[in-house]
Amino acid sequence: MGKKQPFEKPNLKAGIDEAGRGAVVGPMVIACVTISSDREKELVELGVKDSKLLTPKLREQIYSRIYSTASGVLVRKVQPEEIDQALSGKGLNYLEARIIAEFLGKIRASVVYVDAPQFSPRSFENLLRFLSGSRTHIVAEPFADRRYPLVSAASIVAKVVRDREIRRLREIYGDFGSGYPSDEKTRRFLAKLVVNEEVPPIVRRSWRTYLKINERSKTRTLEDFT
C-alpha cells in the first residue's frame, strides 16, 4: 500500500486513460493530464474528445496544444514483457492500477478521473485507493473519456504516444498493421514470426491471439493462415 500523501493541491484536477490495452503487438501507454480548475474549460476549447473520434492529424495537433495548456503530463509505456508478467501474476487490472497509483503519488490532485475497465469499475476504483493510499477523490468510470475533458485529453496523449511508437516499431520489424488482434495484417505478421521461430519482444506472448497462432503453427505452414 502506498504512503499517505501529505497534502493535495485543492485546485488541481487530473484525467487518466490508456491506449493499446487490447493490442497483441506493442506497448500499452498510460497517460495522465493535470490542469487547474480555472483552466479546465480551455481543454474543451481545444476540441478534446475521445481520441478514437479524432483523425490522426487532428490528434497530433491537439496533442501539442494539450502540452502547452496543461499543468503537467505524465506518460508510461508498458512493454509486452511487463504485461505478460502481469498476466501470469495479479493481472492486467492490477498492473494498470499500480501505475496509476504511482501517478497519483506524483501529482497530488484533489480529484482524478480515470477511464476504468468496463466490467469492474468499482473494484478498480477501490484498488486504486488501496494501492495509492491517496486522499484524492477518485472517479473511475467506463468510457470516462466520453464524459470528462481531462480524460479525453489523456486519451489523446496516450494514443499519440502509442501511434508514434508503433510507427517506430514498424520501421524495425516491418508493417504489422495496428497491432490489434482484429487486424488481419497483424495476425499474418504473428503467423510469420511463429513459423520462422523469430518472435521479438514487441509481441505479447500471453495474449490468446498469439497462443492460438502458436498452437496452430505446430501442424500448419504460413499459407494456412491466409
Secondary structure in CASP SS format (residue, H / E / C, confidence):
PFRMAT SS
TARGET T0000
AUTHOR 0000-0000-0000
METHOD secondary structure of the structure
MODEL  1
M C 1.00
G C 1.00
K C 1.00
K C 1.00
Q C 1.00
P C 1.00
F C 1.00
E C 1.00
K E 1.00
P E 1.00
N E 1.00
L E 1.00
K E 1.00
A E 1.00
G E 1.00
I E 1.00
D E 1.00
E E 1.00
A E 1.00
G C 1.00
R C 1.00
G C 1.00
A C 1.00
V C 1.00
V E 1.00
G C 1.00
P C 1.00
M E 1.00
V E 1.00
I E 1.00
A E 1.00
C E 1.00
V E 1.00
T E 1.00
I E 1.00
S E 1.00
S H 1.00
D H 1.00
R H 1.00
E H 1.00
K H 1.00
E H 1.00
L H 1.00
V H 1.00
E H 1.00
L H 1.00
G C 1.00
V C 1.00
K C 1.00
D C 1.00
S H 1.00
K H 1.00
L H 1.00
L C 1.00
T C 1.00
P H 1.00
K H 1.00
L H 1.00
R H 1.00
E H 1.00
Q H 1.00
I H 1.00
Y H 1.00
S H 1.00
R H 1.00
I H 1.00
Y H 1.00
S H 1.00
T H 1.00
A C 1.00
S C 1.00
G E 1.00
V E 1.00
L E 1.00
V E 1.00
R E 1.00
K E 1.00
V E 1.00
Q C 1.00
P H 1.00
E H 1.00
E H 1.00
I H 1.00
D H 1.00
Q H 1.00
A H 1.00
L H 1.00
S C 1.00
G C 1.00
K C 1.00
G C 1.00
L H 1.00
N H 1.00
Y H 1.00
L H 1.00
E H 1.00
A H 1.00
R H 1.00
I H 1.00
I H 1.00
A H 1.00
E H 1.00
F H 1.00
L H 1.00
G H 1.00
K H 1.00
I H 1.00
R C 1.00
A E 1.00
S E 1.00
V E 1.00
V E 1.00
Y E 1.00
V E 1.00
D E 1.00
A C 1.00
P C 1.00
Q C 1.00
F C 1.00
S C 1.00
P H 1.00
R H 1.00
S H 1.00
F H 1.00
E H 1.00
N H 1.00
L H 1.00
L H 1.00
R H 1.00
F H 1.00
L H 1.00
S H 1.00
G C 1.00
S C 1.00
R C 1.00
T C 1.00
H E 1.00
I E 1.00
V E 1.00
A E 1.00
E E 1.00
P C 1.00
F C 1.00
A H 1.00
D H 1.00
R H 1.00
R C 1.00
Y C 1.00
P H 1.00
L H 1.00
V H 1.00
S H 1.00
A H 1.00
A H 1.00
S H 1.00
I H 1.00
V H 1.00
A H 1.00
K H 1.00
V H 1.00
V H 1.00
R H 1.00
D H 1.00
R H 1.00
E H 1.00
I H 1.00
R H 1.00
R H 1.00
L H 1.00
R H 1.00
E H 1.00
I H 1.00
Y H 1.00
G C 1.00
D C 1.00
F C 1.00
G C 1.00
S C 1.00
G C 1.00
Y C 1.00
P C 1.00
S C 1.00
D C 1.00
E H 1.00
K H 1.00
T H 1.00
R H 1.00
R H 1.00
F H 1.00
L H 1.00
A H 1.00
K H 1.00
L H 1.00
V H 1.00
V H 1.00
N C 1.00
E C 1.00
E C 1.00
V C 1.00
P C 1.00
P C 1.00
I C 1.00
V E 1.00
R C 1.00
R C 1.00
S C 1.00
W C 1.00
R H 1.00
T H 1.00
Y H 1.00
L H 1.00
K H 1.00
I H 1.00
N H 1.00
E H 1.00
R H 1.00
S C 1.00
K C 1.00
T C 1.00
R C 1.00
T C 1.00
L H 1.00
E H 1.00
D H 1.00
F H 1.00
T C 1.00
END
